[in-house]
Amino acid sequence: MQLRRLFLDFLPLGSERKVRDFLHVKLVLSAMRMSSGTKPAEASLPAIRELFDKSRGERYGLTLAAFEAILEQVAEKYSPHADQAKKLELWQDLKLEELALARACAHGHEEAWTEFLRRFREKLYEIARGMTKEDSNGRELADSLYADLYGTSEKEGKRVSRLNFYMGRGSLEGWLRTVVAQEFVNRYRKQKRLVSLEEEGEEGVQFPAAESSFPMPEDVRLSQATDEALERLTAQDRLILAAYYLDNRTLTEVGRMVGVHESTISRRLEKMIKLLRKQVIAGLQARGMKHGQAEEALEADVRFLTVDVRRKLQENRPAAFQEDKGSN
Amino acid sequence: MQGFSNLLRQRLGTSALPQVHPEADELTAFIEQCLPRAERERLLQHLSACGHCREVVFLSQPEIPEIQVVGTLPKRSFFALPGFRWVATAAAVAVAAGVAIERPWQMAPHSDVRSSQVAVNSSQEPHQAAVQPPPPSAIVGTIAAPAPAASGQADTVHSVTAEASQTRGVPSYSRPTMAGQGNLVATYSGSGDGPRRTEVVPLQTRGSSVLAQSENYVNISDRYAYVPGLIEAQSISSLPAAPTVKGTDIEQVFIRSTAPPITFEAVQKSASSSSIPDTASVFYRVPTRTRESSRLKDFIHFVGGVDRIASKRAPEGASSFMESSARRSSQPGVHWRIAEGKLLKSTDEAQWREAYPEQDQLNIQFRALATATEGHEVWAGGSHLTLVHSWNGGVNWQTFNLGNPTDGDITKISIDGENLEVQGSNNQTWVSPDGGQKWTQVKQPN
């Protein structure tokens, strides 16, 4: 059995049970193939047939009916009340070949797994290594993900492969990258919670004083006016602000995140800050402050906010960040 | 102002964290810019409030290839020359120096034959025999993520004018220059007292093409288009007869020229010269989902001088050129050879492995091989008149049977752009004018 050998070579020690499960799923798949031959006639809609041909799913043992069921699942998820024309529009934009490959893997198709491993095995290790910045951790991260992709958990007696959640909206490699990133961020957060007080003490971490000991003289009007101004921003602009100020991303990093050039981000940030400042001052004036007082309120609060901001930033940052950008 | 920044930090940090997070599938589509506008907007809303997902999105970005500065800027700068801006803009045109413009995606006869040889019972490596005429050149600049599949149809004639950049907002880039071999260097000036630093856009030579890994350096807004060294134009506006093509609608830019080959030296020379050839071809991929259809249309834009970009209909082949350019934009070259009837591939020419997965199943003994685009395009043929094709460096394969399996073997394959010619051992010949979609037998067996 080529696939059995493939997995025994590939999976971590003690994974023979997974292979047995896998072979069981192959039987299920065979049964599925046999039964799907009697699907209703609508499965042969020319447009779907065209998409099926494009996906080359036949190569991985997918039938037209099974493929149609996958497409319907995608439509149900992302466009639940759409008519057939809208669905077709959605389907045409999918990465059909990779969707077929992923689903065939999820169903345990031998050739699909061979192809998947050929294309992504090393790539996945590279991605994980790139995130962990360390070889053994990267390998461990990738291995744990492979177990998920293969499907080690069971639901109603069936193996659940994470590849079943790939819907083909982006590339399969991109999806794998995102899944690794999610796993990495989740692990980091778990590990962060598990760091003992002793460890922190040994590392010389200074524990913050109790919250109540910080003076918080923030004028509630200032918060309200600022929140109001922030709410007026577009979602993209708020994302840019959050990435830049909260996550301490560089202009290039923010630019990549939203798909524009860093110089555009720089210009946009500059404009945004000016506009926000103007709006906050106007908001404070509307709340009874004079212009001079409003200006003063913005500056006066800095001394206290510095402390508060630092603490806040520590709370929700899930990963190592770059040098802080002047919060002092 | 510092105080205000801190205030913003504080208020942004107080927003409630969302309890439900988007799935990997949606985040991937967001990163690859495949999401429809409404969904993208919803996801932006989420990301603006969710540090967790922002972190995931950040980590999920494909890594930027390492940049290595080779050489230094030339001592004598042409920045100070009078009319520098115009010259700078013209340099974009000069990227495609001496281009024949009419149908740039169709090569002159035999001009794109990267490797075409018979490999009868031979273990000779393709590159060893690849004494080829100088290939045509292409520069491919990719903006954002690969776009969805194109329809390949553009049935409208458009005219677009791009005025040359006279002024530039801050921050700005200096006119990029060539430094060493393979890098464009530009100095970035931050606004006000902001940082001033040098950026390097690596250019990679890949056989017939020069690839600008410029996705992180390309700035196209609704009024401004700038690809270092390639495009510099402001106020992209359309003539009355044509629909507006906004910079923000453009998902990908491809620039291509035919002969003569573009060399780094040629670009540098052209940049400081006033006699700049005024022809090049620029492909813009413009999604038209905001208009009548969700499908894409491709536009071909001919640079018609320093200050004009006139676009005409995108003929057949433009779409596939863009597709293949996008596909290979981030991949290294692939080497191929046939040994003992097996089709082997390697990325480093040190380790070779069998490349065609169904060889044993179909019982093929390979005898002929032809590659193009640095090995990303490969055709191989052999026994039973079986021809196999991969357009992405051996990831996916198509298999063709050109005739009755008992009629012999394939012994020679030639590639000339989209034109393919295959010869059989019984003196048969098949041709395909469209990259292998349709085949015609032009010579019957003896």
Interface residues (C-beta under 8 A of the other chain):
Chain A: R56 Y78 E89 Q92 D93 E97 E111 T114 E115 R118 R119 G130 M131 F165 Y166 M167 G168 R169 G170 S171 G174 W175 R177 T178 V179 V180 A181 Q182 F184 V185 R189 E218 L222 S223 T226 D227 L230 T234 A235 Q236 R238 L239 L241 A242 A243 Y245 L246 D247 R249 T252 E253 G255 R256 M257 V258 G259 V260 H261 E262 S263 T264 S266 R267 E270 I273 L276 R277 V280 L298 E299 A300 D301 V302 L305 T306 D308 V309 K312 L313 E315 N316 R317 P318 A319 G326 S327
Chain B: M1 Q2 G3 F4 S5 N6 L7 L8 R9 Q10 R11 L12 G13 T14 L17 E23 A24 D25 E26 L27 T28 A29 F30 I31 E32 Q33 C34 L35 E39 E41 L44 Q45 L47 S48 A49 G51 H52 R54 E55 V56 V57 F58 L59 S60 Q61 P62 E63 A144 A145 P146 P148 A149 G169 V170 P171 S172 Y173 Y188 G190 S191 G194 N216 Y217 V218 N219 S221 Y226 S294 R295 P357 V395 N396
